[in-house]
Each structure stands twice: as C-alpha cells, then as structure tokens.
Amino acid sequence: MTTWNTIDDYMAQFPAEVQQSLQELRATIRLAAPMADELISYNMPAFKQNKVLVYFAAAKKHIGFYPTPSAVAAFAEQLQGYKTSKGAVQFPLGEALPKALIIEMVRFRMKEDQQAVLKKKV
C-alpha cells in the first residue's frame, strides 16, 4: 500500500476531476477550521486541532467524508440525501459538494474538540 506524506501527495494520484473535488472539500474544511493542521492519518487526508476533526478520501464513485459518528448522528436529518454509515458520509463524484453543511459539521467537530480539552483541564 502506498503511503503519502502530504495531502498534496495524496491528491496527486487521482484524475484531474477527482483532484478538483478533493481540493474543493479541502478548501471548505479550511474555511471552517482555518487554524487546524493538515496531516495524513490512517493513510487519508485529515484536519486536526487537539485531535483529528475530520478525515476525507476519494473512492471510485464518491468522496468519503469522515466527521466521526457524533457528527453524522447530529446531522442525520440534513444528510438524508446521502449514503451514510456510523462515522462516514459519501458525496457522489460529479455532484456539487454541500459546502454549507460541511462547514457546519466541521464547526460542530471543533466545538466537540474544544469541549474535550476543557474537560481535561477540570
């Protein structure tokens, strides 16, 4: 299995149209979490503050977005048009990304992350 050092390395392996969707998702996450660090975790692109907020990856027919089970549960109603599992959402390739929803989900994860840090301090 190939491993990547950066998100750019990861994205470079895909065709241009998939790279464009991945870059769009990356930019949307960055908009919601401008101070988060980018990294590769579990061989996927991820954004981290204190802990990983979200992961994403390309598949044959979709972009997988992994905002953890709590975010998928919290946004279940808004995600009804997408295939979901416990901690994942599939955004079909060739369809517009739901950017406003992604931003809301990332901000939800940022609040969870911050609350976990505050709990540790108590």
N, CA, C and O atoms as a GROMACS GRO file, in nm:
protein
  488
    1MET      N    1   0.084  -0.118   0.000
    1MET     CA    2   0.000   0.000   0.000
    1MET      C    3   0.088   0.125   0.000
    1MET      O    4   0.186   0.133   0.074
    2THR      N    5   0.053   0.219  -0.083
    2THR     CA    6   0.128   0.344  -0.090
    2THR      C    7   0.093   0.430   0.031
    2THR      O    8  -0.023   0.436   0.074
    3THR      N    9   0.193   0.497   0.084
    3THR     CA   10   0.167   0.595   0.190
    3THR      C   11   0.209   0.732   0.139
    3THR      O   12   0.298   0.745   0.055
    4TRP      N   13   0.144   0.834   0.191
    4TRP     CA   14   0.168   0.971   0.148
    4TRP      C   15   0.216   1.052   0.266
    4TRP      O   16   0.182   1.025   0.381
    5ASN      N   17   0.296   1.154   0.235
    5ASN     CA   18   0.345   1.244   0.340
    5ASN      C   19   0.258   1.368   0.354
    5ASN      O   20   0.250   1.426   0.463
    6THR      N   21   0.194   1.410   0.245
    6THR     CA   22   0.114   1.532   0.248
    6THR      C   23  -0.018   1.509   0.176
    6THR      O   24  -0.034   1.413   0.101
    7ILE      N   25  -0.111   1.599   0.201
    7ILE     CA   26  -0.240   1.592   0.131
    7ILE      C   27  -0.219   1.612  -0.019
    7ILE      O   28  -0.287   1.549  -0.100
    8ASP      N   29  -0.126   1.699  -0.056
    8ASP     CA   30  -0.098   1.719  -0.199
    8ASP      C   31  -0.049   1.590  -0.264
    8ASP      O   32  -0.091   1.557  -0.375
    9ASP      N   33   0.039   1.515  -0.194
    9ASP     CA   34   0.085   1.386  -0.246
    9ASP      C   35  -0.032   1.290  -0.264
    9ASP      O   36  -0.042   1.221  -0.366
   10TYR      N   37  -0.121   1.287  -0.166
   10TYR     CA   38  -0.239   1.200  -0.172
   10TYR      C   39  -0.324   1.235  -0.294
   10TYR      O   40  -0.363   1.146  -0.370
   11MET      N   41  -0.352   1.363  -0.313
   11MET     CA   42  -0.442   1.406  -0.420
   11MET      C   43  -0.382   1.384  -0.559
   11MET      O   44  -0.456   1.361  -0.655
   12ALA      N   45  -0.251   1.390  -0.569
   12ALA     CA   46  -0.184   1.379  -0.698
   12ALA      C   47  -0.209   1.246  -0.769
   12ALA      O   48  -0.192   1.237  -0.890
   13GLN      N   49  -0.248   1.143  -0.696
   13GLN     CA   50  -0.269   1.011  -0.755
   13GLN      C   51  -0.399   0.999  -0.834
   13GLN      O   52  -0.418   0.902  -0.907
   14PHE      N   53  -0.489   1.097  -0.821
   14PHE     CA   54  -0.621   1.086  -0.881
   14PHE      C   55  -0.633   1.167  -1.010
   14PHE      O   56  -0.555   1.260  -1.033
   15PRO      N   57  -0.730   1.131  -1.094
   15PRO     CA   58  -0.756   1.210  -1.216
   15PRO      C   59  -0.795   1.354  -1.179
   15PRO      O   60  -0.838   1.382  -1.068
   16ALA      N   61  -0.778   1.444  -1.274
   16ALA     CA   62  -0.799   1.587  -1.251
   16ALA      C   63  -0.935   1.620  -1.192
   16ALA      O   64  -0.944   1.702  -1.101
   17GLU      N   65  -1.043   1.557  -1.240
   17GLU     CA   66  -1.176   1.590  -1.189
   17GLU      C   67  -1.194   1.546  -1.043
   17GLU      O   68  -1.265   1.611  -0.966
   18VAL      N   69  -1.130   1.436  -1.005
   18VAL     CA   70  -1.136   1.391  -0.865
   18VAL      C   71  -1.051   1.485  -0.780
   18VAL      O   72  -1.091   1.523  -0.669
   19GLN      N   73  -0.934   1.523  -0.830
   19GLN     CA   74  -0.849   1.618  -0.758
   19GLN      C   75  -0.924   1.748  -0.732
   19GLN      O   76  -0.912   1.807  -0.624
   20GLN      N   77  -1.002   1.792  -0.830
   20GLN     CA   78  -1.078   1.916  -0.815
   20GLN      C   79  -1.179   1.903  -0.701
   20GLN      O   80  -1.192   1.995  -0.620
   21SER      N   81  -1.249   1.792  -0.693
   21SER     CA   82  -1.346   1.770  -0.584
   21SER      C   83  -1.274   1.763  -0.449
   21SER      O   84  -1.322   1.819  -0.350
   22LEU      N   85  -1.160   1.695  -0.446
   22LEU     CA   86  -1.083   1.686  -0.322
   22LEU      C   87  -1.034   1.824  -0.277
   22LEU      O   88  -1.039   1.857  -0.159
   23GLN      N   89  -0.986   1.903  -0.373
   23GLN     CA   90  -0.938   2.038  -0.340
   23GLN      C   91  -1.052   2.126  -0.289
   23GLN      O   92  -1.034   2.208  -0.199
   24GLU      N   93  -1.170   2.108  -0.350
   24GLU     CA   94  -1.287   2.184  -0.308
   24GLU      C   95  -1.325   2.148  -0.164
   24GLU      O   96  -1.357   2.236  -0.084
   25LEU      N   97  -1.322   2.020  -0.133
   25LEU     CA   98  -1.353   1.975   0.003
   25LEU      C   99  -1.248   2.027   0.101
   25LEU      O  100  -1.281   2.075   0.209
   26ARG      N  101  -1.123   2.018   0.062
   26ARG     CA  102  -1.014   2.068   0.146
   26ARG      C  103  -1.031   2.216   0.176
   26ARG      O  104  -1.016   2.259   0.290
   27ALA      N  105  -1.063   2.294   0.074
   27ALA     CA  106  -1.081   2.439   0.091
   27ALA      C  107  -1.202   2.469   0.180
   27ALA      O  108  -1.198   2.564   0.259
   28THR      N  109  -1.307   2.390   0.168
   28THR     CA  110  -1.426   2.409   0.250
   28THR      C  111  -1.395   2.379   0.396
   28THR      O  112  -1.437   2.454   0.485
   29ILE      N  113  -1.322   2.271   0.422
   29ILE     CA  114  -1.282   2.238   0.559
   29ILE      C  115  -1.192   2.349   0.615
   29ILE      O  116  -1.207   2.391   0.729
   30ARG      N  117  -1.098   2.395   0.533
   30ARG     CA  118  -1.006   2.501   0.575
   30ARG      C  119  -1.083   2.628   0.609
   30ARG      O  120  -1.047   2.699   0.704
   31LEU      N  121  -1.188   2.659   0.535
   31LEU     CA  122  -1.272   2.776   0.561
   31LEU      C  123  -1.336   2.765   0.700
   31LEU      O  124  -1.343   2.864   0.774
   32ALA      N  125  -1.382   2.646   0.735
   32ALA     CA  126  -1.447   2.623   0.865
   32ALA      C  127  -1.346   2.615   0.979
   32ALA      O  128  -1.377   2.654   1.092
   33ALA      N  129  -1.227   2.564   0.950
   33ALA     CA  130  -1.126   2.543   1.054
   33ALA      C  131  -0.991   2.599   1.008
   33ALA      O  132  -0.898   2.524   0.981
   34PRO      N  133  -0.981   2.731   1.000
   34PRO     CA  134  -0.861   2.791   0.943
   34PRO      C  135  -0.732   2.765   1.021
   34PRO      O  136  -0.623   2.772   0.964
   35MET      N  137  -0.743   2.735   1.150
   35MET     CA  138  -0.624   2.714   1.232
   35MET      C  139  -0.587   2.565   1.245
   35MET      O  140  -0.485   2.532   1.305
   36ALA      N  141  -0.668   2.478   1.189
   36ALA     CA  142  -0.643   2.334   1.200
   36ALA      C  143  -0.520   2.296   1.117
   36ALA      O  144  -0.492   2.356   1.014
   37ASP      N  145  -0.450   2.195   1.164
   37ASP     CA  146  -0.334   2.142   1.092
   37ASP      C  147  -0.378   2.035   0.994
   37ASP      O  148  -0.467   1.955   1.024
   38GLU      N  149  -0.315   2.032   0.878
   38GLU     CA  150  -0.338   1.926   0.781
   38GLU      C  151  -0.239   1.813   0.806
   38GLU      O  152  -0.123   1.838   0.839
   39LEU      N  153  -0.285   1.692   0.792
   39LEU     CA  154  -0.197   1.577   0.807
   39LEU      C  155  -0.254   1.457   0.733
   39LEU      O  156  -0.368   1.460   0.685
   40ILE      N  157  -0.174   1.353   0.725
   40ILE     CA  158  -0.221   1.224   0.675
   40ILE      C  159  -0.233   1.135   0.798
   40ILE      O  160  -0.137   1.118   0.873
   41SER      N  161  -0.351   1.077   0.817
   41SER     CA  162  -0.376   0.988   0.929
   41SER      C  163  -0.458   0.871   0.876
   41SER      O  164  -0.553   0.891   0.801
   42TYR      N  165  -0.423   0.750   0.915
   42TYR     CA  166  -0.486   0.630   0.858
   42TYR      C  167  -0.478   0.632   0.706
   42TYR      O  168  -0.567   0.582   0.637
   43ASN      N  169  -0.370   0.690   0.655
   43ASN     CA  170  -0.343   0.700   0.512
   43ASN      C  171  -0.447   0.784   0.436
   43ASN      O  172  -0.468   0.766   0.316
   44MET      N  173  -0.511   0.876   0.507
   44MET     CA  174  -0.610   0.966   0.448
   44MET      C  175  -0.579   1.110   0.489
   44MET      O  176  -0.520   1.132   0.594
   45PRO      N  177  -0.619   1.206   0.407
   45PRO     CA  178  -0.609   1.346   0.448
   45PRO      C  179  -0.696   1.370   0.572
   45PRO      O  180  -0.805   1.314   0.584
   46ALA      N  181  -0.647   1.453   0.662
   46ALA     CA  182  -0.720   1.485   0.784
   46ALA      C  183  -0.687   1.626   0.829
   46ALA      O  184  -0.585   1.684   0.790
   47PHE      N  185  -0.775   1.680   0.911
   47PHE     CA  186  -0.754   1.811   0.973
   47PHE      C  187  -0.761   1.792   1.124
   47PHE      O  188  -0.851   1.724   1.174
   48LYS      N  189  -0.666   1.852   1.194
   48LYS     CA  190  -0.653   1.830   1.338
   48LYS      C  191  -0.638   1.961   1.413
   48LYS      O  192  -0.569   2.053   1.368
   49GLN      N  193  -0.706   1.970   1.528
   49GLN     CA  194  -0.679   2.077   1.624
   49GLN      C  195  -0.608   2.011   1.740
   49GLN      O  196  -0.485   1.996   1.736
   50ASN      N  197  -0.679   1.972   1.842
   50ASN     CA  198  -0.619   1.896   1.950
   50ASN      C  199  -0.619   1.748   1.914
   50ASN      O  200  -0.523   1.675   1.938
   51LYS      N  201  -0.729   1.706   1.856
   51LYS     CA  202  -0.742   1.571   1.799
   51LYS      C  203  -0.792   1.589   1.656
   51LYS      O  204  -0.825   1.700   1.615
   52VAL      N  205  -0.797   1.481   1.581
   52VAL     CA  206  -0.844   1.491   1.443
   52VAL      C  207  -0.991   1.531   1.442
   52VAL      O  208  -1.073   1.473   1.513
   53LEU      N  209  -1.022   1.631   1.362
   53LEU     CA  210  -1.159   1.679   1.347
   53LEU      C  211  -1.233   1.596   1.243
   53LEU      O  212  -1.340   1.542   1.270
   54VAL      N  213  -1.175   1.586   1.123
   54VAL     CA  214  -1.236   1.514   1.012
   54VAL      C  215  -1.128   1.453   0.924
   54VAL      O  216  -1.014   1.498   0.920
   55TYR      N  217  -1.168   1.348   0.854
   55TYR     CA  218  -1.086   1.284   0.750
   55TYR      C  219  -1.164   1.292   0.620
   55TYR      O  220  -1.285   1.315   0.620
   56PHE      N  221  -1.094   1.273   0.508
   56PHE     CA  222  -1.164   1.256   0.381
   56PHE      C  223  -1.079   1.171   0.288
   56PHE      O  224  -0.958   1.158   0.308
   57ALA      N  225  -1.143   1.113   0.186
   57ALA     CA  226  -1.072   1.027   0.092
   57ALA      C  227  -1.154   1.011  -0.034
   57ALA      O  228  -1.276   1.029  -0.034
   58ALA      N  229  -1.086   0.978  -0.142
   58ALA     CA  230  -1.155   0.953  -0.268
   58ALA      C  231  -1.176   0.804  -0.287
   58ALA      O  232  -1.091   0.723  -0.250
   59ALA      N  233  -1.289   0.769  -0.343
   59ALA     CA  234  -1.320   0.632  -0.380
   59ALA      C  235  -1.362   0.633  -0.528
   59ALA      O  236  -1.362   0.738  -0.592
   60LYS      N  237  -1.397   0.518  -0.580
   60LYS     CA  238  -1.430   0.509  -0.723
   60LYS      C  239  -1.543   0.602  -0.765
   60LYS      O  240  -1.536   0.669  -0.868
   61LYS      N  241  -1.650   0.606  -0.684
   61LYS     CA  242  -1.768   0.680  -0.724
   61LYS      C  243  -1.807   0.792  -0.628
   61LYS      O  244  -1.909   0.858  -0.648
   62HIS      N  245  -1.727   0.813  -0.525
   62HIS     CA  246  -1.763   0.916  -0.427
   62HIS      C  247  -1.640   0.970  -0.355
   62HIS      O  248  -1.530   0.915  -0.364
   63ILE      N  249  -1.664   1.079  -0.283
   63ILE     CA  250  -1.566   1.132  -0.188
   63ILE      C  251  -1.619   1.093  -0.050
   63ILE      O  252  -1.732   1.126  -0.014
   64GLY      N  253  -1.537   1.023   0.025
   64GLY     CA  254  -1.575   0.988   0.161
   64GLY      C  255  -1.535   1.100   0.256
   64GLY      O  256  -1.423   1.150   0.252
   65PHE      N  257  -1.628   1.137   0.341
   65PHE     CA  258  -1.606   1.241   0.441
   65PHE      C  259  -1.632   1.176   0.576
   65PHE      O  260  -1.739   1.118   0.597
   66TYR      N  261  -1.535   1.183   0.666
   66TYR     CA  262  -1.541   1.110   0.792
   66TYR      C  263  -1.534   1.208   0.910
   66TYR      O  264  -1.426   1.236   0.962
   67PRO      N  265  -1.650   1.260   0.951
   67PRO     CA  266  -1.652   1.358   1.060
   67PRO      C  267  -1.678   1.298   1.198
   67PRO      O  268  -1.710   1.371   1.292
   68THR      N  269  -1.664   1.169   1.213
   68THR     CA  270  -1.688   1.090   1.335
   68THR      C  271  -1.837   1.060   1.354
   68THR      O  272  -1.922   1.132   1.302
   69PRO      N  273  -1.867   0.955   1.428
   69PRO     CA  274  -2.007   0.916   1.448
   69PRO      C  275  -2.094   1.025   1.512
   69PRO      O  276  -2.212   1.036   1.477
   70SER      N  277  -2.040   1.103   1.603
   70SER     CA  278  -2.122   1.206   1.669
   70SER      C  279  -2.174   1.309   1.570
   70SER      O  280  -2.289   1.352   1.579
   71ALA      N  281  -2.091   1.349   1.475
   71ALA     CA  282  -2.134   1.449   1.376
   71ALA      C  283  -2.234   1.389   1.278
   71ALA      O  284  -2.331   1.455   1.240
   72VAL      N  285  -2.212   1.265   1.236
   72VAL     CA  286  -2.308   1.200   1.145
   72VAL      C  287  -2.444   1.189   1.214
   72VAL      O  288  -2.547   1.213   1.151
   73ALA      N  289  -2.445   1.153   1.342
   73ALA     CA  290  -2.570   1.143   1.417
   73ALA      C  291  -2.636   1.280   1.434
   73ALA      O  292  -2.757   1.294   1.417
   74ALA      N  293  -2.557   1.381   1.466
   74ALA     CA  294  -2.610   1.515   1.491
   74ALA      C  295  -2.670   1.577   1.365
   74ALA      O  296  -2.762   1.659   1.374
   75PHE      N  297  -2.619   1.540   1.248
   75PHE     CA  298  -2.666   1.598   1.122
   75PHE      C  299  -2.743   1.497   1.037
   75PHE      O  300  -2.754   1.513   0.916
   76ALA      N  301  -2.795   1.394   1.100
   76ALA     CA  302  -2.864   1.286   1.028
   76ALA      C  303  -2.975   1.338   0.936
   76ALA      O  304  -2.990   1.290   0.823
   77GLU      N  305  -3.051   1.433   0.985
   77GLU     CA  306  -3.162   1.485   0.905
   77GLU      C  307  -3.112   1.553   0.777
   77GLU      O  308  -3.166   1.530   0.669
   78GLN      N  309  -3.009   1.637   0.790
   78GLN     CA  310  -2.954   1.708   0.674
   78GLN      C  311  -2.881   1.614   0.578
   78GLN      O  312  -2.861   1.647   0.462
   79LEU      N  313  -2.840   1.498   0.627
   79LEU     CA  314  -2.764   1.402   0.545
   79LEU      C  315  -2.853   1.297   0.478
   79LEU      O  316  -2.802   1.204   0.416
   80GLN      N  317  -2.983   1.311   0.488
   80GLN     CA  318  -3.074   1.209   0.436
   80GLN      C  319  -3.056   1.179   0.288
   80GLN      O  320  -3.084   1.067   0.246
   81GLY      N  321  -3.011   1.274   0.209
   81GLY     CA  322  -2.993   1.252   0.066
   81GLY      C  323  -2.862   1.182   0.031
   81GLY      O  324  -2.836   1.157  -0.086
   82TYR      N  325  -2.781   1.150   0.130
   82TYR     CA  326  -2.650   1.090   0.107
   82TYR      C  327  -2.641   0.953   0.174
   82TYR      O  328  -2.709   0.926   0.273
   83LYS      N  329  -2.557   0.869   0.119
   83LYS     CA  330  -2.529   0.741   0.181
   83LYS      C  331  -2.440   0.768   0.302
   83LYS      O  332  -2.337   0.835   0.291
   84THR      N  333  -2.479   0.715   0.418
   84THR     CA  334  -2.401   0.736   0.540
   84THR      C  335  -2.380   0.602   0.610
   84THR      O  336  -2.452   0.504   0.585
   85SER      N  337  -2.283   0.600   0.697
   85SER     CA  338  -2.263   0.488   0.790
   85SER      C  339  -2.232   0.552   0.924
   85SER      O  340  -2.246   0.673   0.940
   86LYS      N  341  -2.192   0.473   1.020
   86LYS     CA  342  -2.174   0.524   1.156
   86LYS      C  343  -2.092   0.654   1.164
   86LYS      O  344  -2.132   0.746   1.235
   87GLY      N  345  -1.980   0.662   1.094
   87GLY     CA  346  -1.896   0.781   1.103
   87GLY      C  347  -1.860   0.840   0.969
   87GLY      O  348  -1.765   0.919   0.960
   88ALA      N  349  -1.934   0.803   0.863
   88ALA     CA  350  -1.894   0.845   0.729
   88ALA      C  351  -2.013   0.893   0.646
   88ALA      O  352  -2.128   0.854   0.667
   89VAL      N  353  -1.979   0.980   0.550
   89VAL     CA  354  -2.076   1.030   0.453
   89VAL      C  355  -2.013   1.013   0.315
   89VAL      O  356  -1.894   1.038   0.297
   90GLN      N  357  -2.094   0.972   0.218
   90GLN     CA  358  -2.046   0.961   0.081
   90GLN      C  359  -2.106   1.072  -0.004
   90GLN      O  360  -2.228   1.084  -0.016
   91PHE      N  361  -2.018   1.155  -0.062
   91PHE     CA  362  -2.060   1.258  -0.155
   91PHE      C  363  -2.029   1.208  -0.296
   91PHE      O  364  -1.912   1.192  -0.331
   92PRO      N  365  -2.133   1.182  -0.378
   92PRO     CA  366  -2.109   1.125  -0.512
   92PRO      C  367  -2.021   1.217  -0.598
   92PRO      O  368  -2.038   1.338  -0.600
   93LEU      N  369  -1.927   1.155  -0.668
   93LEU     CA  370  -1.844   1.231  -0.762
   93LEU      C  371  -1.933   1.287  -0.872
   93LEU      O  372  -2.029   1.222  -0.914
   94GLY      N  373  -1.902   1.405  -0.918
   94GLY     CA  374  -1.981   1.468  -1.024
   94GLY      C  375  -2.097   1.552  -0.972
   94GLY      O  376  -2.161   1.623  -1.049
   95GLU      N  377  -2.125   1.544  -0.841
   95GLU     CA  378  -2.228   1.627  -0.781
   95GLU      C  379  -2.162   1.736  -0.696
   95GLU      O  380  -2.053   1.718  -0.642
   96ALA      N  381  -2.231   1.849  -0.686
   96ALA     CA  382  -2.177   1.959  -0.605
   96ALA      C  383  -2.170   1.918  -0.458
   96ALA      O  384  -2.260   1.853  -0.406
   97LEU      N  385  -2.062   1.957  -0.395
   97LEU     CA  386  -2.049   1.930  -0.251
   97LEU      C  387  -2.142   2.022  -0.172
   97LEU      O  388  -2.159   2.138  -0.209
   98PRO      N  389  -2.203   1.972  -0.065
   98PRO     CA  390  -2.288   2.057   0.020
   98PRO      C  391  -2.201   2.139   0.115
   98PRO      O  392  -2.191   2.108   0.234
   99LYS      N  393  -2.140   2.243   0.062
   99LYS     CA  394  -2.038   2.318   0.136
   99LYS      C  395  -2.088   2.374   0.269
   99LYS      O  396  -2.018   2.364   0.370
  100ALA      N  397  -2.206   2.432   0.270
  100ALA     CA  398  -2.258   2.490   0.395
  100ALA      C  399  -2.274   2.381   0.501
  100ALA      O  400  -2.243   2.404   0.618
  101LEU      N  401  -2.321   2.264   0.462
  101LEU     CA  402  -2.338   2.153   0.556
  101LEU      C  403  -2.202   2.103   0.605
  101LEU      O  404  -2.186   2.073   0.724
  102ILE      N  405  -2.106   2.094   0.516
  102ILE     CA  406  -1.971   2.051   0.555
  102ILE      C  407  -1.912   2.148   0.657
  102ILE      O  408  -1.854   2.106   0.757
  103ILE      N  409  -1.928   2.278   0.632
  103ILE     CA  410  -1.879   2.379   0.726
  103ILE      C  411  -1.945   2.363   0.862
  103ILE      O  412  -1.877   2.368   0.964
  104GLU      N  413  -2.076   2.342   0.864
  104GLU     CA  414  -2.146   2.322   0.990
  104GLU      C  415  -2.093   2.199   1.064
  104GLU      O  416  -2.076   2.202   1.186
  105MET      N  417  -2.069   2.093   0.991
  105MET     CA  418  -2.021   1.969   1.053
  105MET      C  419  -1.880   1.987   1.110
  105MET      O  420  -1.849   1.938   1.218
  106VAL      N  421  -1.795   2.055   1.036
  106VAL     CA  422  -1.658   2.080   1.084
  106VAL      C  423  -1.662   2.168   1.208
  106VAL      O  424  -1.589   2.143   1.304
  107ARG      N  425  -1.745   2.270   1.208
  107ARG     CA  426  -1.756   2.357   1.326
  107ARG      C  427  -1.812   2.280   1.445
  107ARG      O  428  -1.771   2.304   1.559
  108PHE      N  429  -1.904   2.188   1.422
  108PHE     CA  430  -1.955   2.101   1.527
  108PHE      C  431  -1.841   2.020   1.587
  108PHE      O  432  -1.830   2.008   1.709
  109ARG      N  433  -1.756   1.965   1.501
  109ARG     CA  434  -1.642   1.887   1.548
  109ARG      C  435  -1.541   1.974   1.624
  109ARG      O  436  -1.481   1.928   1.721
  110MET      N  437  -1.525   2.098   1.581
  110MET     CA  438  -1.434   2.189   1.651
  110MET      C  439  -1.486   2.216   1.793
  110MET      O  440  -1.407   2.220   1.888
  111LYS      N  441  -1.617   2.234   1.808
  111LYS     CA  442  -1.675   2.255   1.941
  111LYS      C  443  -1.653   2.131   2.027
  111LYS      O  444  -1.617   2.143   2.144
  112GLU      N  445  -1.675   2.014   1.971
  112GLU     CA  446  -1.652   1.890   2.046
  112GLU      C  447  -1.506   1.881   2.091
  112GLU      O  448  -1.476   1.844   2.205
  113ASP      N  449  -1.418   1.914   2.000
  113ASP     CA  450  -1.274   1.908   2.029
  113ASP      C  451  -1.239   2.005   2.143
  113ASP      O  452  -1.165   1.969   2.235
  114GLN      N  453  -1.292   2.125   2.136
  114GLN     CA  454  -1.264   2.225   2.240
  114GLN      C  455  -1.323   2.183   2.374
  114GLN      O  456  -1.260   2.202   2.478
  115GLN      N  457  -1.444   2.127   2.372
  115GLN     CA  458  -1.507   2.082   2.496
  115GLN      C  459  -1.425   1.970   2.561
  115GLN      O  460  -1.414   1.964   2.683
  116ALA      N  461  -1.368   1.882   2.481
  116ALA     CA  462  -1.285   1.773   2.534
  116ALA      C  463  -1.161   1.829   2.602
  116ALA      O  464  -1.118   1.777   2.705
  117VAL      N  465  -1.102   1.933   2.544
  117VAL     CA  466  -0.984   1.997   2.603
  117VAL      C  467  -1.021   2.062   2.736
  117VAL      O  468  -0.948   2.049   2.834
  118LEU      N  469  -1.135   2.132   2.739
  118LEU     CA  470  -1.178   2.197   2.862
  118LEU      C  471  -1.209   2.095   2.972
  118LEU      O  472  -1.178   2.118   3.088
  119LYS      N  473  -1.269   1.984   2.935
  119LYS     CA  474  -1.300   1.878   3.032
  119LYS      C  475  -1.172   1.822   3.094
  119LYS      O  476  -1.167   1.792   3.214
  120LYS      N  477  -1.069   1.807   3.011
  120LYS     CA  478  -0.940   1.755   3.062
  120LYS      C  479  -0.880   1.848   3.166
  120LYS      O  480  -0.815   1.802   3.260
  121LYS      N  481  -0.900   1.978   3.150
  121LYS     CA  482  -0.841   2.077   3.240
  121LYS      C  483  -0.910   2.080   3.375
  121LYS      O  484  -0.852   2.128   3.473
  122VAL      N  485  -1.032   2.032   3.381
  122VAL     CA  486  -1.110   2.037   3.507
  122VAL      C  487  -1.067   1.927   3.601
  122VAL      O  488  -1.122   1.917   3.711
   0.00000   0.00000   0.00000
